[in-house]
């Protein structure tokens, strides 16, 4: 499997730092209230803590940008499809 970014977060239930986990796993933990929209999250290997909702939004925008650029390539070079 490709190298996905992993993140640590402050667990809402225990108050302890947990992880590292992928964004997908963090979204699953949000369903169980282990992580909230304002829970602090940091990417593995960094020390920049941000609210979970900002990290998810940032990662979603990056995915959208990559997807949009990929579609542009397919439009200009349909033989790549």
Secondary structure, DSSP 4 states (H G I P E B T S, - for coil): ------EEEE-TTT-SEEEEE-HHHHHHHHHTTSS-TT-EEEETT----EEHHHHHHHHHHHHHHHHHHHHHHHHH-GGG-
